[in-house]
């Protein structure tokens, strides 16, 4: 028998270990005492990879690779869905605002008198208000329709499961109202803080002067910015929990708060890098499209030029939004692996089949035995 195929004697170490200790940051349990069995946190074999990622704590490169793997595995509920739900509202809003653009151009015609300019603006104001309100409502709906299917597709991709467009919408439909409520509550909280800040500045404007009050308002908002960022990171997994685990808003807030604990700076750094890269790529693509369309769209055809620009911005925004949402979903999976040992749940589901169409949908699993 060759030397390299010899089986070690009982009690002797394996001369050919296959896997070292888990990566740093894994919240594994201590090794079990002799005679109680091996602890799964100190396995001596490579982690399973049933889908787009290995079932272990993930680094930035792992998350980036898995993000594009999700897009390749489920392009329709992620990429195509995001482009359509962003493009259609943008074009509809443009159609509603087109009379305002026309009235704006007429109002500022140098041939017209000031009174005629004011009358032109008054005529175009209702179209502007209706178009802007419709755009905000449609953007809220579009964001929900991107978050839901993208989250479902990313969670199913952890087990290598393909997801169709209809299935992604059906599985996320129950969370749609909760996502709308989440966005409304977040927007209302921000608007309330801004309204109170402006009201306070207006109250200080009389004794201190408008200039001083404006400076104090700017400094106050800058001071609130770190608090806003801190809360945004602490609650970043909330929408994912609403979809992936069918939680209520209160439970999603508590779960996101717990999952981010101990990893706030890491999550901030990853999302910041991804945001900067997506922002640079988006700006570059928009500039290229502007130059390309400028060669074919006449400068006198303002409506067509604006339409092409809005469409380009919507497509680029959709790409950025879906990539960011898939990344956040995979970060959520990584956080649950670190805090809840979701890797054990997903590994079991990869062998026996998931108990729910969305993998890891159940309640928080019990920690492995010590």
GIWO-V339659 format. One record per residue. N is the residue number from 1. RES is the residue in one letter. PHI is phi in whole degrees, 0 to 359 (999 if undefined). Layout:
# GIWO-V339659
N_RES_PHI ; N_RES_PHI
This chain:
# GIWO-V339659
1_X_999 ; 2_X_296 ; 3_X_296 ; 4_X_282 ; 5_X_252 ; 6_X_288 ; 7_X_270 ; 8_X_294 ; 9_X_294 ; 10_X_302 ; 11_X_88 ; 12_X_264 ; 13_X_289 ; 14_X_290 ; 15_X_288 ; 16_X_232 ; 17_X_296 ; 18_X_256 ; 19_X_205 ; 20_X_273 ; 21_X_291 ; 22_X_294 ; 23_X_299 ; 24_X_295 ; 25_X_95 ; 26_X_283 ; 27_X_278 ; 28_X_280 ; 29_X_272 ; 30_X_298 ; 31_X_297 ; 32_X_289 ; 33_X_290 ; 34_X_299 ; 35_X_92 ; 36_X_257 ; 37_X_98 ; 38_X_281 ; 39_X_282 ; 40_X_298 ; 41_X_287 ; 42_X_238 ; 43_X_294 ; 44_X_252 ; 45_X_228 ; 46_X_297 ; 47_X_292 ; 48_X_290 ; 49_X_224 ; 50_X_285 ; 51_X_222 ; 52_X_276 ; 53_X_216 ; 54_X_284 ; 55_X_277 ; 56_X_200 ; 57_X_303 ; 58_X_252 ; 59_X_266 ; 60_X_297 ; 61_X_297 ; 62_X_298 ; 63_X_295 ; 64_X_294 ; 65_X_299 ; 66_X_293 ; 67_X_300 ; 68_X_288 ; 69_X_294 ; 70_X_297 ; 71_X_298 ; 72_X_292 ; 73_X_285 ; 74_X_224 ; 75_X_289 ; 76_X_286 ; 77_X_288 ; 78_X_254 ; 79_X_288 ; 80_X_296 ; 81_X_300 ; 82_X_294 ; 83_X_297 ; 84_X_293 ; 85_X_286 ; 86_X_268 ; 87_X_285 ; 88_X_297 ; 89_X_298 ; 90_X_295 ; 91_X_291 ; 92_X_295 ; 93_X_296 ; 94_X_297 ; 95_X_297 ; 96_X_289 ; 97_X_272 ; 98_X_301 ; 99_X_300 ; 100_X_292 ; 101_X_301 ; 102_X_296 ; 103_X_295 ; 104_X_296 ; 105_X_296 ; 106_X_293 ; 107_X_297 ; 108_X_257 ; 109_X_293 ; 110_X_297 ; 111_X_284 ; 112_X_283 ; 113_X_281 ; 114_X_303 ; 115_X_296 ; 116_X_292 ; 117_X_297 ; 118_X_295 ; 119_X_296 ; 120_X_295 ; 121_X_292 ; 122_X_296 ; 123_X_291 ; 124_X_272 ; 125_X_298 ; 126_X_301 ; 127_X_295 ; 128_X_296 ; 129_X_296 ; 130_X_295 ; 131_X_295 ; 132_X_293 ; 133_X_295 ; 134_X_296 ; 135_X_295 ; 136_X_296 ; 137_X_295 ; 138_X_291 ; 139_X_293 ; 140_X_298 ; 141_X_294 ; 142_X_296 ; 143_X_298 ; 144_X_295 ; 145_X_287 ; 146_X_271 ; 147_X_297 ; 148_X_299 ; 149_X_298 ; 150_X_295 ; 151_X_296 ; 152_X_299 ; 153_X_297 ; 154_X_291 ; 155_X_295 ; 156_X_291 ; 157_X_292 ; 158_X_297 ; 159_X_253 ; 160_X_75 ; 161_X_272 ; 162_X_282 ; 163_X_229 ; 164_X_277 ; 165_X_297 ; 166_X_298 ; 167_X_295 ; 168_X_294 ; 169_X_290 ; 170_X_294 ; 171_X_289 ; 172_X_261 ; 173_X_296 ; 174_X_294 ; 175_X_268 ; 176_X_299 ; 177_X_296 ; 178_X_293 ; 179_X_294 ; 180_X_299 ; 181_X_298 ; 182_X_300 ; 183_X_295 ; 184_X_294 ; 185_X_295 ; 186_X_296 ; 187_X_296 ; 188_X_295 ; 189_X_296 ; 190_X_295 ; 191_X_296 ; 192_X_295 ; 193_X_297 ; 194_X_295 ; 195_X_296 ; 196_X_296 ; 197_X_294 ; 198_X_294 ; 199_X_297 ; 200_X_297 ; 201_X_294 ; 202_X_295 ; 203_X_293 ; 204_X_277 ; 205_X_293 ; 206_X_291 ; 207_X_284 ; 208_X_255 ; 209_X_101 ; 210_X_295 ; 211_X_295 ; 212_X_294 ; 213_X_297 ; 214_X_295 ; 215_X_294 ; 216_X_297 ; 217_X_296 ; 218_X_297 ; 219_X_294 ; 220_X_296 ; 221_X_294 ; 222_X_295 ; 223_X_292 ; 224_X_281 ; 225_X_300 ; 226_X_301 ; 227_X_296 ; 228_X_298 ; 229_X_296 ; 230_X_300 ; 231_X_292 ; 232_X_298 ; 233_X_289 ; 234_X_298 ; 235_X_252 ; 236_X_293 ; 237_X_270 ; 238_X_302 ; 239_X_301 ; 240_X_294 ; 241_X_295 ; 242_X_299 ; 243_X_270 ; 244_X_288 ; 245_X_233 ; 246_X_55 ; 247_X_278 ; 248_X_281 ; 249_X_296 ; 250_X_297 ; 251_X_294 ; 252_X_295 ; 253_X_297 ; 254_X_297 ; 255_X_293 ; 256_X_298 ; 257_X_301 ; 258_X_288 ; 259_X_292 ; 260_X_281 ; 261_X_303 ; 262_X_85 ; 263_X_230 ; 264_X_300 ; 265_X_293 ; 266_X_295 ; 267_X_294 ; 268_X_301 ; 269_X_298 ; 270_X_295 ; 271_X_293 ; 272_X_293 ; 273_X_297 ; 274_X_297 ; 275_X_297 ; 276_X_295 ; 277_X_298 ; 278_X_296 ; 279_X_297 ; 280_X_295 ; 281_X_296 ; 282_X_297 ; 283_X_298 ; 284_X_294 ; 285_X_295 ; 286_X_297 ; 287_X_297 ; 288_X_297 ; 289_X_294 ; 290_X_298 ; 291_X_294 ; 292_X_294 ; 293_X_288 ; 294_X_297 ; 295_X_283 ; 296_X_245 ; 297_X_260 ; 298_X_291 ; 299_X_295 ; 300_X_283 ; 301_X_271 ; 302_X_295 ; 303_X_299 ; 304_X_294 ; 305_X_297 ; 306_X_296 ; 307_X_298 ; 308_X_296 ; 309_X_296 ; 310_X_295 ; 311_X_298 ; 312_X_297 ; 313_X_296 ; 314_X_294 ; 315_X_295 ; 316_X_295 ; 317_X_297 ; 318_X_295 ; 319_X_299 ; 320_X_296 ; 321_X_293 ; 322_X_289 ; 323_X_295 ; 324_X_295 ; 325_X_291 ; 326_X_297 ; 327_X_298 ; 328_X_297 ; 329_X_297 ; 330_X_290 ; 331_X_297 ; 332_X_296 ; 333_X_298 ; 334_X_299 ; 335_X_296 ; 336_X_288 ; 337_X_295 ; 338_X_289 ; 339_X_258 ; 340_X_238 ; 341_X_55 ; 342_X_298 ; 343_X_300 ; 344_X_293 ; 345_X_293 ; 346_X_294 ; 347_X_296 ; 348_X_293 ; 349_X_292 ; 350_X_291 ; 351_X_270 ; 352_X_259 ; 353_X_95 ; 354_X_293 ; 355_X_282 ; 356_X_223 ; 357_X_303 ; 358_X_261 ; 359_X_301 ; 360_X_68 ; 361_X_286 ; 362_X_293 ; 363_X_292 ; 364_X_300 ; 365_X_290 ; 366_X_290 ; 367_X_296 ; 368_X_297 ; 369_X_294 ; 370_X_281
